[in-house]
Amino acid sequence: MFDLSTEEAQLLLETGLMAIGQNRFKSAMKILVALEQYRYGHESLDVAKVILCLSQFQGKIALEFLDNEALPRHPDSRMLKAFRCMALIQLQRSEEARPVLWELQNGDDNAADLAKGMLENF
């Protein structure tokens, strides 16, 4: 077995995200599963898995993964919390998401931008 450099792992992650963006979900899953062997539990990999689920309208699976795996590993992750809100919205549970989005919008990071965008659509 060999190890991946940080740059190689980032390249694989970006390739997986590009596959998701092109609706090549099986290819994206293969890339993320392979990357998981080298970067298991890394926050950016967890985000990519959630994006994959949400892109396939699998909000329930995304929410279960976030609640049972990703957020327990990264409880302070504002980005994972924002994607949890997105999963709730996809499941038509917007009222549960709203208070968290209000909290997340107060920042100057990508999670704040994502939260603001979701709040604009309420």
VMD Tcl script that draws the C-alpha trace (Angstrom):
set ca {
  {0.00 0.00 0.00}
  {1.16 3.53 -0.64}
  {0.36 6.87 0.91}
  {-1.07 9.97 -0.75}
  {0.42 13.40 -0.34}
  {-1.86 16.20 0.76}
  {-1.80 17.61 -2.77}
  {-2.74 14.24 -4.31}
  {-5.58 13.79 -1.85}
  {-6.86 17.29 -2.63}
  {-6.72 16.54 -6.35}
  {-8.72 13.34 -5.88}
  {-11.26 15.19 -3.76}
  {-11.65 17.90 -6.39}
  {-12.02 15.23 -9.08}
  {-14.77 13.59 -7.03}
  {-16.56 16.92 -6.63}
  {-16.29 17.58 -10.37}
  {-17.82 14.15 -11.02}
  {-20.72 15.07 -8.71}
  {-21.17 18.33 -10.60}
  {-21.42 16.38 -13.84}
  {-23.98 13.94 -12.34}
  {-21.46 11.11 -12.55}
  {-22.46 9.82 -9.15}
  {-21.07 6.29 -9.45}
  {-17.69 7.63 -10.50}
  {-17.77 10.16 -7.67}
  {-18.59 7.45 -5.14}
  {-15.70 5.29 -6.35}
  {-13.30 8.22 -6.01}
  {-14.54 9.11 -2.52}
  {-14.40 5.48 -1.36}
  {-10.83 5.18 -2.64}
  {-9.86 8.47 -0.99}
  {-11.43 7.32 2.27}
  {-8.78 4.61 2.57}
  {-6.19 7.34 2.96}
  {-8.10 10.19 4.58}
  {-10.84 8.48 6.60}
  {-12.84 10.94 8.65}
  {-11.28 14.05 7.14}
  {-13.78 16.91 7.27}
  {-13.54 17.78 3.57}
  {-14.19 14.16 2.64}
  {-17.26 14.12 4.90}
  {-18.50 17.31 3.20}
  {-18.02 15.70 -0.22}
  {-20.01 12.63 0.86}
  {-22.87 14.86 2.00}
  {-22.77 16.79 -1.27}
  {-22.96 13.48 -3.14}
  {-26.04 12.42 -1.16}
  {-27.79 15.76 -1.50}
  {-27.06 15.90 -5.23}
  {-28.95 12.63 -5.58}
  {-31.82 13.93 -3.42}
  {-30.89 11.52 -0.63}
  {-31.44 13.97 2.19}
  {-32.32 11.25 4.68}
  {-29.06 9.41 4.06}
  {-27.13 12.68 4.26}
  {-28.79 13.58 7.56}
  {-28.09 10.16 9.06}
  {-24.44 10.34 7.99}
  {-24.10 13.85 9.42}
  {-25.77 12.99 12.73}
  {-24.13 9.60 13.27}
  {-20.66 10.07 11.80}
  {-19.54 13.42 10.44}
  {-20.75 15.82 13.14}
  {-19.67 13.60 16.04}
  {-16.18 13.61 14.47}
  {-16.26 17.35 13.77}
  {-18.73 18.91 16.22}
  {-17.47 22.46 15.61}
  {-17.63 22.29 11.82}
  {-19.72 25.19 10.61}
  {-19.73 23.78 7.08}
  {-21.09 20.40 8.16}
  {-23.76 22.21 10.19}
  {-24.71 24.23 7.10}
  {-25.02 21.08 5.02}
  {-27.11 19.51 7.78}
  {-29.50 22.44 7.33}
  {-29.52 21.80 3.60}
  {-30.46 18.17 4.23}
  {-33.26 19.27 6.56}
  {-34.56 21.66 3.91}
  {-34.44 18.91 1.30}
  {-36.53 16.79 3.67}
  {-39.00 19.67 4.04}
  {-37.99 20.27 7.65}
  {-37.02 23.91 7.11}
  {-38.17 25.11 10.52}
  {-35.55 22.90 12.18}
  {-32.87 24.43 9.97}
  {-33.80 28.08 10.37}
  {-32.32 28.77 13.87}
  {-29.02 27.14 12.95}
  {-28.87 29.09 9.69}
  {-29.47 32.35 11.57}
  {-26.52 31.50 13.80}
  {-24.26 30.38 10.93}
  {-24.84 33.48 8.82}
  {-22.85 35.52 11.36}
  {-19.40 34.79 10.10}
  {-17.05 35.46 7.25}
  {-16.55 31.95 5.96}
  {-18.09 29.70 3.32}
  {-20.57 28.31 5.84}
  {-21.88 31.83 6.46}
  {-22.28 32.40 2.72}
  {-24.11 29.08 2.36}
  {-26.38 29.91 5.30}
  {-27.19 33.33 3.90}
  {-28.07 31.80 0.55}
  {-30.42 29.29 2.16}
  {-32.08 31.96 4.29}
  {-32.71 34.08 1.19}
  {-34.71 31.21 -0.28}
  {-37.12 30.92 2.66}
}
mol new
graphics top color blue
foreach p $ca { graphics top sphere $p radius 0.5 }
foreach p [lrange $ca 0 end-1] q [lrange $ca 1 end] { graphics top cylinder $p $q radius 0.2 }
display resetview
